[in-house]
Amino acid sequence: MRLAHSLVPTLKETPAEAQIASHRLMLRSGMIRQTSAGIYAWLPSGWRVLQKITRIVREEQDASGSQEILMPTIQSADLWRASGRYDAYGPEMLRIRDRHDREMLYGPTNEEMITDIFRQSVKSYRELPQMLYHIQWKFRDEVRPRFGVMRGREFLMKDGYSFDLSYEDAVVSYRRMMLAYMRSFQRMGLHAIPMQAESGPIGGNLSHEFIILAPTGESAVYYDAAFEEQDWLKSAFDYANPQDLESFFTQITTPYAATDEKHDAADPRWAGLAAERRREGRGIEVGHIFYFGKKYSEPMGLSIAGPDGKPLTPFMGSYGIGVSRLVGAIIEASHDDAGIIWPDSVAPWAAAILNLKQGDAACDAMCEAAYKALGAEALYDDRPERAGVKFADADLSGHPWQIVVGPRGAAAGRVELKRRASGERVELSLEDALAHIREGGLARAG
């Protein structure tokens, strides 16, 4: 994309309402603009990040055996009355009426709707297990929306649901989804810790939140120092077979880790932990998985024919990832005083091409060559701005690579390549610079 004619409205000053780093940097780098309290428009650079995160989530969900569907945002109040949650959910639910005075709601989650769809569609135990997911906008009317996309009212979420014949089968689905989540977060460059957590209004008695440690997190957390060590968990991609699920689950849940609601100082894993290995801090929730058995399937009359022909009620689980919240969480985990530092896999563009002398024949030609070679993964800063402005905006926006083209270097067939994460700069030919970007950035991003 050519920056001179693109909607990337960077700001020099931080808007007064932005209290945390991710909100400040998303506004300043032109990723989002607020349209009303807790509701944001996603501009081109922000939308590209959102799409890349969505792609990773989708690929790992598909690899886990989950099937993608799409459910509507507007739901019938009757479904929620059937489960008993319509009145219990609270004022966060946006309740509306259509022109025929039918009670509707803007979905904050989809347990009732997926149960109804499954009830209409699946009739026999032979069709189980089933795992379904969708990626859809949600609305929760937060009392105090704040921190930008970290606690907004409208947000993009992946929610998935499993249906199994038995508790044992449901636990296998739960573990499979935990592995898919860890793979997703690792691909995004995030160090996510699965912590014992409360189930909240969704319910259930087996629940883990995936937490990114950050001082701006909304949750107090308690955990074993093992989670800070490089080898606490080998790559989630090393667990390639279904039989690995139990060993994966054991390894990932053995060290103590709990949110404040579930923290138990008497738990032997915490009580027996040496004082120097106990950690307390704050964290950002980016995912949450639940097993809740028959909490929805039973009251909503979901039954299928079992092996003996008698009715059988499936066991269910629910699995959520805050897709739009992840954009803010990644920034909270990866930034410096100059701006965002995007992991390669989710950066809006792999490289920014900075033309330091617009109109110079050699500079223009070299920038055009780089732009053509990198295609959709390049942002070409062709604005008639001073070099300092271009450098500042490139650092603010966090592109993993910067190709800096000045008249002296261009005349000699050389460019300066900067790696945003390390600040390392090297002068080399354009061909070598492009090779570095493809091998170090585009390959991992794909």
N, C-alpha and C positions, 0 to 999 in steps of 0.2 A: 504494500500500500504506500502511496506517495503522501507524505505528511502535509504538504502544502495545501492539499485540497481534501483533508480528512477531518472527521469530527473527533479530535483528540484534544479537548480544551484544558490544557494544563494551567495550574494556578501557582503563583509565587507565594501567596499567603495562605495560611491554614484557616479554613472557615471556623468560626467561633463554636459551632455546635459539635465539632469533631473532638472527642475526648480520648480516643485510643489510636494507636499507630495505624492500624489497618483502615479505619475510617478516614483519618487524615490523608493517608497516601492514596486511597482510592479516589477521593475527591480531587486531590491535587494533581494526580496523574491523568485525570479525565476518564476514569473507568465508569463512574456512575454519577447520576444527579438525582437528588431527592425530589419527588413529585408531591408527596404529602407525608405525614408522620409515619415513619417506619416503612415507607414504600419508595422504591427506587427504580429509575429507568437505567438500563444497562447500555452504555455507549459502546462503540465498536471494540475498543481494547478490552473492556470488561466482559463483553459478550464472548469474545474469542477465548478468554480464560475459562469462562463458564462452560463453553462447549468442549474444551479440552478435558476439563475435569469430568464432565458428563460422559465423554467418550471412554475414559478410563474406567469409570464406574460401570458403564454398560458392558464393556468388554469382559470385566471380571465377573459380573453377574451372569453373563451368557456362558462363560467358561465353567461356572459352578453348576450349570445345569438348570438355571432359572430361566423362565420364559418371560419375555417382555410383552406387556399389554399397555393400554392407556385407558384410565378411568376418568370420568368427568370431574370437574372442580365442584359442580353444584350437586348436592345430594338431597335425597328426601329425608325429612325428619322422621318419617315412619320407620325407616331402617334403624335409626338410632334409638327410637323408643323400643324396638324389638329387643335390642341388646341391653336396654336399661341405662344407656349413657346420655340420652338427650338432655335430661335435666341435671344429671350429675356432672357433666363436663365443665360447666361454669361459663362466666361471661367472656372467656377467650373465643368462644364459638360465635361466629357471625351468623345470626339467624335472620332469614328473609322470608317474604311471602311473594308468590307469583301473582299474576293478574286474576287467577281463579281462587285466590286466597288459600292456596296450598302452602303449607309450611315447608320451607327448604332451608338449606344451610350451605355456606361455603366451606368445603371440607378442610378440617384441620389434620385429618388422617383418614385411613380408608379400611379399617378392619371390618366394619359393617358391610360396606359395599362389596369387598372381595368375597366375604362369606356368602352374600346373596348371589353373586355371580357363580360361585362354586356350587352353591345349592341348586341352582338351575341347570348346571352343566355336567356335573360328575355324579354317576349313579352307582358305581361298583368299586369295591376294594382293589380290583385289578388295575384301576387307573391311578392308584397311589404308589409312591409319593408324588406330590406336585409342588413345585415352587414357582411363584409368579411375582413379577415386580413391575413397577412403572416409575417414570420420572415425571413429576407433575408439580405445578405450582400449588401451594397451600396458603391458607390464611388463618392466623391466630391473632385475635385482637388484644395484643399486649397492653397492659396498663401503662407501662413506660417504655415504649420502643426506644432503643438507644444503641450506641456503638455501631451504627451503620448496618451492614448486612449481618452482623453478628447476632443482633436481636431485633430483627425487623418484624413487621406484621405480615408481609407477603414474602414468601421464600420458595426456592426450588428444592425439592426433596426427592430422594429415591426411597420409596417404601416397598418392601417385599414381604411375601407371606408364604408360609409353608403349611402343607396339609399332609399328615401322616397317620398310619394305622395304629401306632402305639407310642407310648412315651419313649421307649428306646429308639424307635425310628425318628421321633421328633428331635431327640438329642443329637442324632447324627446330622440332621438338617441344620440344627443350630451350630454345630461345630463346622460344618461345611461353609456356612455363611460367615462365621468368624474368620476362617481362613481367607475367604474371598475379600473380606474387609481389610485384613492385614496386607494382602497383596495390593489392593487398591491404594492404601495409604503409602506403602513403600514406593509404588510407582510415582506418587506425587511428591516424593522427597520428604515425607513426614514421618516423625517418630511418634507413633500413636500407641498409647498404653491402654489395654483393655482392663477396666476396673469394675469390680462388683458395684452394682448400682440399684437404686430404687426403680420400680417399673412405672410409677406415676399413674396418670389416668388410663394408661393402656392396660395395666394389670399384669399379672403373672408372677411366678416365683423363681425364675431363672433369668437374670438380666445383667448385661455388661454395657457400660459406656466406653467409647473409645475417646481417650483424652489426649490433647496436645498440651504439654506443660507450657504455661505462659503466665506472667504476673498479672495480666489483664483478664485471666479466666474468671468465669462466674462461679466456678465450683471450687470449694476447698477439697484437697485430695491428700491421701496418705499412702505411701508406697515404699517398697523395698529399694534400696540403692541399686539392686541388680538391674533395674530398668534403665539406669544411667550408663551401664556398662555396654561396650560395643558388642559383646558376645551373648547378651541376655537371650537373644533369639536369633537363630540363623535365619537366612532369608526365607520368607514365606513361600517363595518359589521352589525351595528345596523339598517341600512336602508335595510330591507330585501324584501320589496314589491315594485312593480312598482309605486304604489300611493305615495310612500315616495320620489320619485325623485324630485318633485318640492320643498319640504321642505328641502331636502338635498342641492339642488342647491342654494336655497335662503340663507341657513346658511353659505355655503362655500364661497359665492361671496358677501355677505353683507359688511364685513370689507374691507377697502380699501387695494388693493394690485396691483401694476402695475410695469412693466418693464420701463426702462427709455424712450423707444420709445413711450409708451402710458401714461406716467405719466402726470397728469393734475392738477396743483396746484389749479385750480379753481373748481375742482370737489368738491361738497358739502361734500362728505365723507372725503376728505382730508382737505379742508379748515376749516371744522367745527371740526376737530380733535384737541384735546388739544395738545400743543407742546410736553409735556412729553410722549405722546403716539405715536408720529410720529417717524418712524424708516426709516433710509436710510442705505443701505449696498450693498453687492454684492452677486450674486447667480449663481448657476450652473443649466442650463436647462437640465432636464432629460426626459421631455415629452412635447408634444405640440398638441393641438387639434384645429380644424378649422371647421367652417361651411362656405361653399362657394356657396351654392345654385346651380345655373345652369352654373357656370363658365366653367366647362368641358363638362357637358352633352349636353348643347345647341350647342356649336360650333362643337362638334364631332358627332352631329346628333343622339344622343341617345333619342329615343322615344318609348313609349309603349302604348298599347291600354288602354284608360281610361274607367271609369264606363259607359260613354255614347258612347263608341266605337271610340271616336276621339283620335288623338295622344296626348300624355301627356309626358312632359319632367320631369324626376325625379329630386328631390333636393338632393344634395350630401354633405357629410362631410368627413373630413380626420383626422386621429388620429395616431400620431407617438410616440413611446417610443424608446429612445436611449439605446438599450440593452447593448452594449459593453461600452458605456459611463457611464452607471450606475455602472459598476465595479469601475471606478475611482471615481465617485461621492460618493459612499458608503465609500470608503477609506478616501476621503477628510473629510467626516462627522464623521468618527469613526477611530481615530488612536491616538497614543501618541508617546513619544520620542523613545520608544522601538520598535514600529512597528504598524502593522495593528491590529484592534480589530473588527473581523467579527461578525455581527449579526448571530445568530444560523442558520437562514433560508437560508443563502447564503454562509456559510463558505465552503471552499473546502473539509475539513474534520471536523467532529464534535470534534474529540479529537486527540491529539498527545500523543503517548505512549513513554516515555523517559526511556530507559534502561541505568542506570548509571554505570552498571558494566557488560558489555558484557562478556559472558562466565561463569558467576556465575550461578550455577544451579537453585537456587531459583529465582533470577532475571529473567533469561531466561524463566522459566516456568510460572511465573506470567505475564510477558509481552505477551507470546504466548496465555495465557488464555484470557487476555484482548483483544488482537488482534482478536481472534476467535469470541469473544462475540460481538464486535462492527462491525465486517465485513467491508463492503466497506466504512464505515464512520470513520475508524481509519487510522492514519498515524503512523506507527511504526518506530521510530528512532532507528534503529539497527546498526548505523554506529559506527566504533571504534574510536569515538571522545571523547574529554574531556567533562565533565558534563557542564562546562560553555558554550561551543559551542552549545550544545544541547538546553540549556535554552535560549540562545540568539536567535537561529534560530526559536524556537517555539514561542517566543514573537514576533519576526519579522514577521512571517507568520500568526500570529493572530488567531490560532485555539481557539475556544471558551473554550475548556477544555484541561488541561494537566494532564496526569496520570504519576506521577514520581515514578519510581521503583528503589530503592537503596537496597544494600545488607542487611543493618540492618532492614529496614522495611519489606523486602521480607521474611526474616527469621522469622519475627513475624506475617506474614500474613497480612501486612498493606502496603498501598500505600499513597502517598501524592497527593491530588486532588487540582488543581489550576484552578480558574475561571479567564480567561484572562481579562475580562472587568473590574472586581473589584479588581483583584490581591489577592483575598481571597484564603487562603490555609487551608486545613484541612486534618488530617491524619485519615484514616478509612479503613475498609476492602475493598477488590477489589469489592465484591458484592455490597456494599453500594455505592462505587464510580460509578459503572456502572449504578446503579439505578438513581443516581443524573443526570448523563449524559442523560439517556433515558428520564427522566421526564422533565429536564430543557432544553435539547437541541434537541434531536432527535424528540421528540413529536412535538415541535413547528416548527422544520424544515420541518416536513411532512405536 
